[in-house]
Amino acid sequence: MARRSDHSKEEIRELAITHACKLIAEKGDDGYNARSITKEMGYTVGTLYYLFGNMEKLRFHVCGRILDQLFNQWEAELPKNKNKLNYHIMSYIKFTQEHMYLWTFLFSFNSSSREAAPLWYREKVAKFFFLFAEAFQPYIKNKKAALTAAKTIFSSVHGICIMSLTGQLNLINTESPESLAKHLLKTYLAELKK
């Protein structure tokens, strides 16, 4: 069992977030519990609560890390001089398929019960939508309207992803999530041109 003096406070926080993400990626929500995380870290449950106060505060950090992973994927693979809007949507679908447990954990987070989302976390969520909104700029010059369009398309694609990953999409459609998302975007952009 490691001692607190073996690592700095920041290093232990990083260990907690990293191991929580690893366990969630392997086991889904079942991996997110204090005992499993601290066992992986080599620290006591008390250390975890000392650092974060409660599991919901740790959850903000884990969800922030998942958002960072999604941003990093977008930035690393972002094509030059291509349709960024289509790219973001297809990359998002790919992320949901490759990191299903992390994605599910991120979007099953309802912080309204006890903790208010900290400013740094709200900024990450805003960044998420601003990336979509920037991709709408070639089609919608007004930034507020572009942000609304981004939220609309994201919500629709998110719904397609949920139905796909829960097997519900197979009941109503034989098309892939990618083809449905492309059709949605094509129809939406055609309406903007009218």
N, C-alpha and C positions, 0 to 999 in steps of 0.2 A: 504494500500500500504506500503510495507516494505521500510525502509530507508537503504542506503548503510552501515550505521553504525551498522545495526542489524546483519550483517554477515561480515566476512573478505572477501577480494577480492577473495581468493581461494575458499571460501565457495560459493560465488555467482557464480563463474565460474562452480563449480560442480553442483549447482542448474540448471544452464542453460543447461549443457550437459545432465543431468539426465532428465529434463523435455522435452528437445528436443527429446531424445530417446523415452520417454513415448508417446509423441504426434505422432511421426512417427510410432511407433508400433501400435497405435490405428487408425490413419488416413492416413498413407502413406505420400507421398510428400506434401499433402495438410496440414499436421500438422506442416510442417517445415516453419514457418514464424515468424518474430520477434514479432508481436503482440500476437500470440497464446502462444509462449514460455514465454514471459515476463508476460502475464496474469497469467499463471500457477505458475510462480515464485513469483509473487507479487511485481515485480519491473517494472520500466519503460523501454521502448524501448531504450532510451538513455543509460541506464546502460549496456545493451547488447552490444551496439556499443562501449562504453567506454572500456569494457573488451576485446572484440575480434577484434574490428576495422571494421569488416564487416561479413556478413553472410557466406561467403566462408571460412573464417578462423575458424568460429564456426563449419562449416561442417567438416573440418579436424578432429576436436576433437570428433564430434559425430561419424564419420566413424571409428576413432581410438577406440572408446568405443565399437562399434559393432564388430570390429575385436577382441577386448579383450573378448567379450562375446563368440565368436566362439572359441577362444583359451581355455577359461575356460571350455567350454563344452567338448572339446576334452580331456583336461587334467583330468577332473573329471571322465570321463567314459572310459578312455583308458584301454583296457584289458591287462592283463599281459600275456606274452608269446603267444600272438596270432598274427594274420596277421594285423599289424598296418596299412599297406597300404589300405587294404579293409576297415578297421575300419574308417580311415580318410575320405574315399570317402563316405561311408554310413552315417557317422555323418554329413558330409557336406550337403548331400541331405536332411537329417532330419532337419538340421538347416534352409535350404531354405523353407521347408514346414511349420515349426513351427513359423518362424519369417519372413514371406514373405515380409512384408513392410520394415523391417529393412534391409534385404538382398537386396531388390530392390533399396533402398536408397543408400546403400553402393556401388553398382555397377553401379548406374546411375551418379556417381560423376565423372565429367570430369574437372579436375583442370587446364587444359591447357589454359583456357580462360583468367584468370587474375593472379591467385596466383600459385606460384611454391610450390610443396608439401614440407613441412618442413622435416628436416632430421629425426626427431622422428617418423613421419608418414611413411616415406619411409622405416625405419627400421622395423616397424610393418608389412608392406606389405612383406618385405623380409623374416621376421620370418614365415609368412604364408606359403611361398613356401619352406623354409628350413624344415619345419615340414613334408611336403610331400616328399621332397628329402631324408630326414633321413629314411623315411619308405621304400624308394627304395634301401637303402644300402644293404639289403640281396641279391638283384638281380643285382645291378650295383655298382661295387666297386669305380669307378671313380666319385668323388663328382660333377664335372661339368656335366658329362653325367647324373648323377642321378637328378640334378636340371633341366636339359632339359627335362628328362622324366616326372618329377613332373609337370612341366609347361604344357607339352603336354597333360597328362592325366587330369590335373585340367581343362584346357581349354575345353576339350571334355565333361567332366562331367558337367561343368558349362553350356555348350550348351544344354545338356540333361535337366538340371534343368530349363533353360529359356523356352524351348519348353514345358516342363511339366506344368509349372506354368501359361503359357499363353494359354494353351489348344491346342497348335499346335501338341503336341506329339500324341494326340488322332487321329489326321488326318492321321498319317503315321504308327501308331503302337498301338497294344493293350497291349504291355508289360509295366511293371512299370519302372520308372526311375532307381530303384535299380537293376532290372534284366538287363537292358541295360548297366548300369555302370559295373556290374559284368562281363558281356560278353566282354565289351571293355577292362577291365583290364586283364581278362584271355587271350584274343587274343594278347594283347600287351606283356604280360609276356612270352607267348609261343614264340613270335618272338625273344625275347631276348635270349632264350635258344638255338636258331638255330645256 
